């Protein structure tokens, strides 16, 4: 799979580190039910078939975080854009 990096151009996926679904939000550790929320956040993930927005880190290149919209069935990439650090840190 080749990921179109906005800085480096199309690069092999092996240059990137995969973080996962870009829509997930890290729970608040101060919440009263933080243990249950973190359990769900870490272990209970959807595995959708189709278009998914994911976070990828270009570790062997420009070292930027990208939001990649990818079809999980075909690995066809529709879009790759830079993301803010706050979004990547989730």
Beta strands, then each sheet from edge to edge (+ up, - down):
strand 1: 2-5
strand 2: 9-12
strand 3: 17-21
strand 4: 51-57
strand 5: 65-71
strand 6: 77-82
sheet 1: 1+ 2-
sheet 2: 3+ 4- 5+ 6-
end
